[in-house]
Amino acid sequence: MIIEPQFRTKFGDNLWSDKERIGRMLAFEHCLANGQAEVGLIPSESAAAINSVEWDTAGTFTHIFEQAKTVGNPAIPFIESLKVSLASQNSLVVPHVHFGATSQDLLDTSVMLALAATFDQIHSNLLDIENLLTDLSERHKSTPMVGRTLHQQAAPITFGLKVAKWAMAIHEAAQKIKRTRHETLAVQLGGPAGTLTSMQPHGTQIRSFLATQLKLSDPGYSWHTDRSRILTACSTMAQVAGILAKISNDFLLMMQNEIGEISEGNPGGSSSMPHKQNPVCTLIPLSVLPIISAQLATIASLQAHPQERSAGEWHAEWIIIPSMSSLTLSGIEQTHLLLSKLQVNDSQMAKNLENTKGSLATSELKNLLSSSISAKRSSELVEILLKGDNTEGFSIAALANSELVAAVGKEELQTLFSYRDHLKESEQETKRILNKIKTIS
């Protein structure tokens, strides 16, 4: 489904392989039979026989998914294959297969199991990325650089502060993944129309059993026509994709030759220009975000499941969810690779800031002037300096202006143009963010 290798991971490929999909369906049927046997709804011998079925041949998987093309969904040929396997052992077991359940119970719960595995992996990987970022931020908490707004030089900051903000966003995304995993990803069991009629009076007990055994939450009801759980899971993956793209976008801009503040450890090349060192890892998260955003919009539009089972809306999820999870995993993998081999040119960061020659302190300069001269005159003075011949630099021109020196003082101006206060506050804010990350669970 996803052809380009850059957008795939070994974990994602395995997760959505035919073998693993069949394995999740078998896990559902095994637990369903065990739960029903526990309350006496089916014989324990039948449950044991159902649990004995384990398929590991590619032919079985291929047959089931090929049959799905002509019967509507893979649950139907899967159940039929399960019954055929059991009939050769004991035909009395066959009526107890999938007893009281329906295709949507099987397929929705299987998707939830896949998402649970995805979210466990994402959470673990995000914690690794968070650690890389917090270490990077700590190392560079005092590294000065230019802060940029709307792509323009704005105010001095430290590289550590920039990275700390990324780390906090990753931390919050990881916490959201964890909450969604344990609160939203739930077993689906409702029977043909959501009433569990064939399993009464034990239906809710069996559903709870399934949730415990499959390590999903127990919703306490049949949610098959309410797709808000699917939407929440997908929006959570989109949140992860968003922060990964934000980090990559910042890196990509900082990598430009004219800025040169960071570089990838293993850059790519060019087929025609030997001098180029092209970004590689940064490109995947940036490519993933618009795709996932479009897929999320589609998931949102699919919520109007008509009556007790949809015709088409449900089926569209089967394409989107595997794609979203695989793309999110690929973005995470590339971000981790990028951070683990990132080259930071802190001397270039300092040089770029030095080249501003005090011009990033104009806001503070106006505030200082306003305490001794009129606000109008302070604005005029700053404008005159900005528009003048500043070949030697803004700070040199300002220190040569007698009215300015008289109003503020030479030492105060020199301190202002050193950006000392900006950088001190950036360092303090970095420490606050890193400490907050440690205290949020």
C-alpha positions in Angstrom: 0.0 0.0 0.0 2.9 2.4 0.8 5.5 1.7 -1.8 8.4 4.1 -1.1 10.8 2.7 1.4 11.4 6.0 3.1 7.8 6.0 4.3 7.9 2.5 5.7 9.3 0.9 8.8 10.0 -2.7 9.6 7.6 -2.5 12.6 4.8 -1.0 10.4 5.3 -3.5 7.6 5.1 -6.4 10.1 2.1 -4.9 11.9 0.0 -4.7 8.8 1.2 -7.9 7.2 -1.4 -10.5 6.3 0.0 -12.8 8.9 -0.3 -10.3 11.7 -3.8 -9.2 10.6 -4.9 -12.9 10.7 -3.2 -13.3 14.1 -5.2 -10.4 15.6 -8.4 -11.9 14.3 -7.5 -15.3 15.8 -6.7 -13.6 19.1 -10.2 -12.1 19.1 -11.8 -15.5 18.4 -9.7 -17.3 21.0 -10.6 -14.8 23.7 -14.3 -14.7 22.7 -14.5 -18.5 23.0 -12.6 -18.5 26.4 -14.9 -15.8 27.7 -18.0 -17.6 26.6 -16.8 -20.9 28.0 -16.0 -19.2 31.4 -19.7 -18.3 31.8 -21.0 -21.6 30.4 -22.3 -20.2 27.1 -20.3 -22.7 25.1 -18.5 -25.9 26.3 -15.0 -25.6 27.5 -14.0 -28.3 25.0 -15.1 -26.1 22.2 -13.1 -23.2 23.5 -10.1 -25.4 23.7 -10.5 -26.6 20.2 -10.9 -23.0 18.9 -7.8 -21.9 20.7 -5.9 -24.8 19.1 -6.1 -23.3 15.7 -2.9 -21.5 14.6 -2.3 -20.6 11.0 1.2 -19.8 9.7 1.0 -20.6 6.0 0.9 -17.8 3.5 -1.6 -19.7 1.4 -4.2 -19.4 4.1 -3.7 -15.7 4.4 -3.8 -15.2 0.7 -7.0 -17.2 0.4 -8.8 -15.2 3.1 -7.9 -11.8 1.7 -8.7 -12.9 -1.9 -12.1 -14.1 -0.8 -12.7 -10.8 0.9 -12.9 -9.1 -2.5 -16.0 -11.0 -3.4 -17.8 -11.3 0.0 -17.4 -7.8 1.3 -14.9 -8.1 4.2 -12.1 -10.5 5.4 -14.1 -11.5 8.5 -16.4 -13.7 6.5 -13.8 -15.9 4.8 -11.8 -15.9 8.0 -14.7 -17.4 10.0 -15.4 -19.8 7.3 -11.8 -21.0 7.2 -11.8 -21.3 11.0 -14.9 -23.5 10.8 -13.5 -25.7 8.1 -10.3 -26.2 10.1 -12.3 -27.2 13.2 -14.9 -29.4 11.3 -12.1 -31.9 10.4 -11.4 -32.3 14.2 -14.9 -32.1 15.7 -17.9 -30.9 13.8 -19.7 -30.2 17.1 -17.4 -27.3 17.7 -18.4 -25.5 14.5 -21.6 -23.8 15.9 -19.6 -22.3 18.7 -17.2 -20.4 16.5 -17.8 -16.7 16.5 -20.9 -17.4 18.6 -23.2 -14.3 18.9 -20.6 -12.0 17.3 -20.6 -10.2 14.0 -18.0 -9.2 11.4 -17.7 -5.6 12.8 -16.9 -6.9 16.3 -14.0 -8.9 14.8 -12.7 -6.3 12.5 -13.1 -3.3 14.8 -11.4 -5.0 17.7 -8.6 -6.2 15.3 -8.0 -2.6 14.3 -8.0 -1.5 17.9 -5.4 -4.2 18.6 -3.2 -2.9 15.7 -3.6 0.7 17.0 -2.7 -0.4 20.5 0.5 -1.9 19.2 1.2 1.2 17.1 0.6 3.5 20.1 2.8 1.4 22.4 5.6 1.7 19.8 5.0 5.4 19.2 5.1 6.1 22.9 8.3 4.3 23.4 9.9 6.0 20.4 8.7 9.5 21.4 10.3 9.0 24.9 13.6 8.2 23.1 13.2 11.4 21.0 12.4 13.4 24.1 15.6 12.2 25.8 17.6 13.2 22.7 16.0 16.6 22.7 16.4 17.3 26.4 20.1 16.3 26.3 20.6 18.5 23.3 18.8 21.4 25.0 20.8 21.0 28.2 24.1 21.0 26.2 23.1 24.2 24.3 21.1 26.1 27.0 23.6 28.9 26.7 24.3 28.8 23.0 23.3 32.1 21.5 21.5 32.4 18.2 19.0 34.5 16.3 15.4 34.0 17.0 13.3 34.4 13.8 9.6 35.3 13.3 8.0 35.3 9.9 11.4 34.1 8.6 13.0 37.4 9.7 15.5 38.1 12.4 13.5 39.1 15.5 15.2 38.7 18.9 18.2 36.8 20.5 17.4 33.4 22.0 19.5 30.3 22.8 19.5 27.1 20.8 18.7 25.3 24.0 15.4 27.2 24.3 14.3 26.3 20.8 15.1 22.7 21.5 13.4 22.7 24.9 10.2 23.8 23.3 10.4 20.9 20.8 11.0 18.5 23.7 8.0 19.8 25.6 5.8 19.3 22.5 7.1 15.8 22.1 6.5 15.1 25.8 2.9 16.3 25.5 2.3 14.2 22.4 3.7 11.2 24.2 1.4 11.7 27.1 -1.6 12.1 24.7 -0.6 8.8 23.0 -0.4 7.1 26.4 -3.9 8.4 27.5 -5.5 7.6 24.1 -4.0 4.1 24.2 -5.5 3.3 27.6 -8.7 5.3 27.5 -9.9 5.3 23.9 -8.7 2.1 22.3 -11.5 -0.3 23.3 -12.8 -3.7 22.5 -15.9 -3.8 20.3 -18.5 -6.5 21.0 -22.2 -6.0 20.2 -23.4 -8.8 18.0 -25.4 -8.2 14.8 -27.1 -4.9 16.0 -25.3 -4.0 19.2 -27.5 -5.8 21.7 -25.5 -8.9 22.4 -28.8 -10.8 22.5 -27.3 -14.2 21.9 -24.8 -13.8 24.8 -27.3 -12.6 27.4 -27.3 -12.5 30.3 -23.5 -12.7 30.1 -22.8 -10.2 27.3 -21.3 -7.4 29.4 -19.2 -9.9 31.3 -17.8 -11.5 28.2 -17.0 -8.0 26.8 -15.1 -7.2 30.0 -13.3 -10.5 29.7 -12.2 -9.7 26.2 -11.0 -6.2 27.1 -8.9 -7.7 29.9 -7.4 -10.5 27.9 -6.7 -8.3 24.8 -5.4 -5.4 26.9 -7.9 -2.9 25.6 -10.3 -0.8 27.5 -13.9 -1.9 28.2 -16.2 0.8 26.9 -19.2 -0.7 28.7 -21.3 -0.5 25.5 -21.2 -1.3 21.8 -19.6 1.6 20.0 -19.7 0.3 16.5 -21.7 3.1 15.0 -20.0 5.9 17.0 -16.6 6.4 15.3 -15.3 9.1 17.7 -12.8 6.6 19.0 -11.3 6.1 15.6 -11.3 9.9 15.1 -9.6 10.5 18.4 -6.9 7.9 17.6 -6.2 9.3 14.2 -6.1 12.9 15.5 -3.6 11.8 18.1 -1.4 10.4 15.4 -1.8 13.7 13.5 -0.6 15.6 16.6 2.5 13.5 16.6 3.0 14.1 12.9 2.6 17.8 13.4 5.3 18.3 16.0 7.7 16.1 14.0 7.1 18.2 10.9 7.6 21.4 13.0 11.0 20.2 14.2 12.0 19.1 10.6 10.9 22.4 9.2 13.0 24.4 11.7 16.0 22.2 11.0 15.5 22.5 7.2 15.6 26.3 7.4 18.6 26.3 9.8 20.4 24.0 7.3 20.3 26.5 4.4 23.8 27.4 3.2 23.2 31.1 4.0 22.4 30.2 7.7 24.5 27.1 8.2 23.6 26.6 11.9 23.0 22.8 11.7 23.5 19.9 9.3 22.4 16.3 9.0 25.0 13.7 10.1 24.5 11.7 6.9 23.3 14.2 4.2 22.3 13.1 0.7 23.9 14.1 -2.5 22.8 15.3 -5.9 22.7 13.4 -9.2 24.0 16.4 -11.1 25.6 18.8 -8.6 28.5 17.4 -6.7 28.8 20.3 -4.4 25.4 19.8 -2.8 24.7 18.1 0.5 20.9 17.6 0.5 18.7 17.0 3.5 17.3 13.5 3.8 15.8 12.8 7.3 14.0 16.1 7.5 12.1 15.5 4.3 10.0 12.6 5.5 8.2 14.2 8.5 7.5 17.2 6.3 6.0 15.0 3.5 4.0 12.9 6.0 2.1 15.8 7.6 0.0 17.0 4.6 -0.8 13.4 3.8 -1.9 12.6 7.3 -3.8 15.9 7.5 -5.8 14.9 4.5 -6.5 11.5 5.8 -7.6 12.9 9.1 -10.1 15.1 7.3 -11.4 12.0 5.5 -11.8 10.1 8.8 -13.7 13.0 10.3 -16.0 13.0 7.2 -16.7 9.2 7.7 -18.4 9.6 11.1 -21.9 9.6 9.7 -22.3 5.8 9.9 -25.9 5.2 8.9 -28.1 3.2 11.2 -26.6 0.1 12.7 -23.8 -0.5 10.2 -22.4 1.7 7.4 -22.1 0.9 3.8 -18.8 2.3 2.7 -17.8 4.7 5.5 -16.6 1.8 7.7 -14.7 0.2 4.8 -12.8 3.4 3.9 -11.2 3.3 7.4 -9.5 0.0 6.5 -7.3 1.9 4.0 -6.7 5.1 6.0 -5.8 3.7 9.4 -2.9 1.4 8.3 -1.6 4.3 6.2 -1.7 6.8 9.0 0.0 4.6 11.5 2.7 3.6 9.0 3.4 7.2 8.0 3.5 8.3 11.6 6.0 5.6 12.5 8.2 6.5 9.5 8.2 10.2 10.6 9.3 9.1 14.1 12.0 6.8 12.8 13.5 9.6 10.6 13.4 12.2 13.3 15.2 9.9 15.7 17.9 9.2 13.0 18.2 12.9 12.4 18.6 13.8 16.1 21.0 11.0 16.8 23.5 12.2 14.2 22.7 16.0 14.2 25.7 18.3 13.7 25.3 21.6 15.5 27.4 24.6 14.4 27.3 26.7 17.5 30.0 29.1 16.3 27.9 29.9 13.2 24.9 30.5 15.4 27.0 33.0 17.4 28.3 34.6 14.2 24.8 35.0 12.8 23.8 36.8 16.0 26.9 38.9 16.1 26.2 40.0 12.5 23.0 41.7 13.6 25.3 44.2 15.4 22.8 45.2 18.0 19.8 45.7 15.7 17.7 43.1 17.6 17.6 45.3 20.7 15.6 48.2 19.2 12.4 47.3 21.2 14.3 47.5 24.5 16.1 50.6 23.3 12.8 52.4 22.7 11.6 51.4 26.2 14.8 52.7 27.8 14.6 56.0 25.9 10.9 56.5 26.9 11.9 56.8 30.5 14.0 59.9 29.9 12.6 61.5 26.7 9.2 61.4 25.0 7.9 58.3 23.4 7.6 60.2 20.1 11.2 61.3 20.2 12.5 57.9 21.2 10.7 56.3 18.2 12.2 59.0 15.9 15.7 58.4 17.2 15.5 54.6 16.6 14.0 55.1 13.2 16.8 57.5 12.3 19.4 55.0 13.3 17.7 52.1 11.5 17.5 54.2 8.2 21.0 55.6 8.5 24.3 54.4 7.0 24.9 51.4 9.3 27.8 49.8 7.5 29.7 49.6 10.8 26.6 48.3 12.6 23.6 49.6 14.5 25.3 49.5 17.9 28.3 51.5 16.6 25.9 54.2 15.2 23.9 54.3 18.4 27.0 54.7 20.6 28.1 57.6 18.3 24.8 59.4 18.8 25.3 62.0 21.5 21.6 62.4 22.2 21.2 58.7 22.7 24.2 58.4 24.9 23.1 61.3 27.0 19.6 59.9 27.4 20.6 56.3 28.3 24.3 56.1 29.1 27.1 54.4 27.3 27.4 51.4 29.7 23.7 50.8 29.5 23.8 50.8 25.7 26.7 48.5 25.6 24.9 46.1 27.9 21.8 46.3 25.8 23.7 45.6 22.5 25.4 42.6 24.1 22.0 40.9 24.3 22.9 39.7 27.8 19.4 40.0 29.2 17.8 38.2 26.3 20.2 35.3 26.5 20.0 35.1 30.3 16.2 34.9 30.2 16.4 32.3 27.4 18.6 30.2 29.6 16.2 30.5 32.5 13.2 29.7 30.4 15.1 26.6 29.0 15.7 25.4 32.6 12.0 26.0 33.5 10.8 24.0 30.5 13.2 21.1 31.1 12.2 21.0 34.8 8.5 21.0 33.9 9.1 18.0 31.5 10.5 16.1 34.4 7.5 16.8 36.6 4.7 16.0 34.1 3.7 12.4 34.1 
